[in-house]
Amino acid sequence: MEKVLITGASKGIGLSIAKKLIEEGYKVYGTCRNPENVDSKIKGLHYIKLDLSKPFDAQTLYEATGPIDILINNAGQSQIGAMEDTDIINYKALFDINVFGLIEVCKTYLPSMRAKQKGTILNIGSLTGKFPLPFYSAYVGSKYAVEGITQSLRIELESFGIKVVLIDPNDIKTSITPTFLCPQESAYFEKANKIKNKVKSKMSNASSADVISQAVSKIIQLKNPKPVYNLGGNAKILVFLKRIVSTRFLHKSIAKTYDLS
């Protein structure tokens, strides 16, 4: 029985993936900040306490699971705010979870995967790592970082038999509620609030997280998966169009989409 570790498994995309893989016979470990506060625990999911916003003991995490076959880095957080208004502490806090936490978890399991000459790492990014939403600079920056790190790591680990894949969801219902960091007296408040409401509206009509869990189920069984999977909504069309339009046109289109022109 293959062992899987999913970070951020108590809700949203992580929970959907956990349910799917448990159904398919995997032994699944899932991290969350406070397992004791999870109301409806999933049968077959082994909960592990892990808060990526704080330093953690990698050895303790490793001992809780032992060697694993598949690592799915899903935990993440988001925030909305103008750069001018946002304290650097908020930027660092978001990167601690979305980027540095992901790196630390990878480093925890890479030695055992390398020793076995086998393993799979799936990093859950975001299509915003390709399409820069205004007032999301911290989140967008963290997802750009995840994309670059994932693709670099894929090449590093190829000769050791370890597969590394980036999954970029678009318009998927998640449990992430961005922290709104734009004060009402800010010069940016009107536009930041507008994009907050637009994103909230889009999420209410977004695809189920099952889109991601079903894809993950197939990807982890592939002998040679693609480096990147763009999933949900019109993700594939958007990525194709990005290749043929100018960056200037892309930025104008994003501003128009969110009524920021």
C-alpha positions in Angstrom: 0.0 0.0 0.0 1.5 3.3 -1.1 1.7 6.1 1.5 0.7 9.7 0.8 1.1 12.8 2.8 -1.1 15.8 2.0 -0.5 19.2 3.7 -3.6 21.2 4.4 -5.9 18.2 4.3 -8.7 19.3 6.7 -10.8 21.1 4.1 -11.0 22.3 0.5 -8.7 20.8 -2.2 -6.6 18.9 0.3 -9.7 17.2 1.9 -11.1 16.3 -1.6 -7.7 14.7 -2.6 -7.6 12.8 0.7 -11.1 11.3 0.3 -10.3 10.3 -3.3 -7.0 8.6 -2.5 -8.4 6.8 0.6 -11.2 5.4 -1.6 -8.6 4.1 -4.0 -6.7 2.2 -1.3 -3.8 4.6 -0.4 -2.7 5.1 3.2 -3.2 8.8 3.6 -1.7 11.2 6.1 -3.0 14.7 6.3 -1.7 17.7 8.1 -3.7 20.6 9.6 -3.0 23.2 12.2 -5.4 21.8 14.8 -6.6 18.2 14.2 -8.4 18.4 17.5 -10.7 21.1 16.1 -11.8 19.1 13.0 -15.5 18.5 13.4 -16.1 15.6 11.0 -12.9 13.6 10.7 -12.6 11.4 7.7 -12.3 7.7 8.3 -8.9 6.4 7.1 -7.2 9.8 7.2 -4.3 9.9 9.7 -4.3 13.5 11.0 -1.0 15.2 11.8 -0.6 18.5 13.6 1.5 20.9 11.5 1.4 24.7 11.3 3.5 25.9 8.4 3.4 29.5 9.6 5.7 28.5 12.4 9.1 26.7 12.5 8.5 22.9 12.9 10.6 19.9 13.7 11.2 18.0 10.5 12.2 14.9 12.4 9.0 14.8 14.3 7.0 15.1 11.1 9.0 12.3 9.5 8.6 10.0 12.5 4.8 10.5 12.3 4.7 9.1 8.8 7.9 7.2 8.1 9.0 7.1 4.5 6.3 8.1 2.0 5.7 7.4 -1.6 3.8 10.5 -2.6 3.9 14.1 -1.2 1.2 16.6 -2.1 2.0 20.1 -0.9 -1.4 21.7 -0.8 -1.4 23.9 2.3 -1.7 27.6 1.5 -3.1 31.0 2.4 -4.0 34.2 0.6 -4.3 37.9 1.2 -5.6 41.0 -0.6 -4.0 44.5 -0.3 -2.1 47.2 -2.0 1.7 46.8 -1.6 1.9 50.3 -0.2 -0.5 49.5 2.6 0.8 46.0 3.4 3.4 45.6 6.1 6.4 43.4 5.1 5.5 41.2 8.0 2.4 40.1 6.1 4.4 39.3 3.1 6.8 37.2 5.1 4.0 35.4 6.9 2.4 34.4 3.6 5.7 33.2 2.1 6.4 31.2 5.2 3.3 29.1 4.5 3.1 29.1 0.7 6.8 28.8 -0.1 9.2 28.2 2.8 6.9 25.7 4.4 6.6 23.8 1.2 10.4 23.7 0.8 10.8 22.4 4.4 8.3 19.6 3.9 10.0 18.6 0.6 13.4 18.6 2.4 12.0 16.4 5.1 11.1 13.6 2.7 13.7 13.9 -0.1 16.4 11.9 1.5 14.2 8.8 1.9 12.8 9.2 -1.7 16.3 9.5 -3.1 17.4 6.4 -1.2 14.6 4.4 -2.7 15.2 6.0 -6.1 11.4 6.5 -6.3 8.8 9.0 -5.3 6.3 11.6 -6.5 5.9 15.3 -5.4 2.9 17.3 -6.4 2.9 21.0 -5.6 -0.4 22.8 -5.7 0.2 26.2 -7.2 -2.3 28.6 -8.7 -3.0 30.0 -12.2 -2.3 33.4 -10.6 1.3 32.2 -10.8 0.9 33.0 -14.5 -1.7 35.7 -14.4 -0.8 38.5 -12.0 -4.0 39.8 -10.2 -3.6 43.3 -8.8 -3.8 43.6 -5.0 -2.7 40.0 -4.7 1.0 40.7 -5.0 2.0 38.6 -2.0 -0.1 35.6 -3.1 0.8 36.0 -6.7 4.5 36.3 -5.8 4.3 33.2 -3.7 2.7 31.2 -6.5 5.2 32.4 -9.0 7.9 31.2 -6.6 6.2 27.8 -6.3 6.1 27.4 -10.0 9.8 28.2 -10.4 10.9 26.0 -7.5 8.8 23.1 -8.7 10.2 23.2 -12.2 13.8 23.5 -11.0 13.3 20.7 -8.5 11.9 18.5 -11.3 15.1 18.7 -13.2 17.2 18.2 -10.0 15.5 15.0 -9.1 14.8 13.4 -12.4 18.0 11.2 -12.3 16.9 9.9 -8.9 13.6 8.5 -10.1 11.6 11.2 -8.3 8.7 12.8 -10.3 7.9 16.4 -9.6 4.7 18.0 -10.9 3.0 21.4 -10.6 -0.8 21.6 -10.5 -2.2 25.1 -11.2 -5.9 25.3 -10.3 -8.2 28.0 -11.7 -11.7 28.8 -10.5 -11.8 26.0 -8.0 -13.9 26.3 -4.9 -11.6 26.3 -1.9 -11.9 27.0 1.7 -9.2 29.8 1.5 -10.6 33.2 2.6 -8.0 35.9 1.7 -7.1 38.2 4.5 -8.2 41.7 3.5 -5.4 44.2 4.4 -6.6 47.4 2.7 -7.9 49.9 5.2 -11.0 52.0 4.3 -9.1 55.2 4.3 -6.6 53.9 1.8 -6.3 55.4 -1.6 -6.6 51.9 -3.0 -9.6 50.8 -1.0 -12.2 51.2 -3.7 -10.3 49.1 -6.3 -9.1 46.5 -3.7 -12.6 46.0 -2.4 -13.9 45.7 -5.9 -11.5 42.9 -6.8 -12.2 41.2 -3.5 -15.9 41.1 -4.3 -15.3 40.0 -7.9 -13.1 37.1 -6.8 -15.6 36.1 -4.2 -18.4 36.1 -6.8 -16.2 34.0 -9.2 -15.5 31.5 -6.4 -19.2 31.0 -5.7 -19.6 29.7 -9.3 -16.3 27.9 -9.5 -15.8 24.2 -10.2 -15.7 21.6 -7.4 -12.4 20.6 -5.8 -13.2 17.2 -7.2 -11.7 18.4 -10.5 -8.3 18.5 -8.8 -8.7 15.3 -6.8 -9.7 13.3 -9.9 -6.7 14.7 -11.8 -4.3 13.9 -8.9 -5.6 10.3 -8.9 -4.6 9.9 -12.5 -1.3 11.9 -12.4 0.2 9.9 -9.5 -0.2 6.7 -11.5 1.5 8.0 -14.6 5.0 6.8 -15.4 6.0 10.1 -16.9 3.6 12.9 -15.9 3.8 16.4 -17.5 5.6 19.1 -15.6 2.5 21.3 -15.3 -1.2 20.7 -15.3 -3.6 23.7 -15.6 -7.0 22.7 -14.3 -10.4 24.1 -13.7 -12.6 26.6 -15.5 -11.0 27.9 -18.7 -7.5 27.4 -17.5 -6.2 25.6 -20.6 -7.6 28.3 -22.9 -6.1 31.1 -20.8 -2.7 29.5 -20.8 -2.8 29.0 -24.5 -3.8 32.6 -25.1 -1.0 33.9 -22.9 1.5 32.4 -25.3 0.3 34.5 -28.2 -0.6 37.9 -26.7 1.7 40.6 -25.4 2.2 41.2 -21.7 0.8 44.7 -22.2 -2.4 43.2 -23.7 -2.6 40.6 -20.8 -2.4 43.3 -18.2 -5.1 45.4 -19.9 -7.3 42.3 -20.1 -7.0 41.6 -16.4 -7.8 45.2 -15.5 -10.9 45.1 -17.7 -12.0 41.7 -16.4 -12.0 43.2 -12.8 -13.4 46.6 -13.8 -10.2 48.3 -12.8 -9.5 50.1 -16.1 
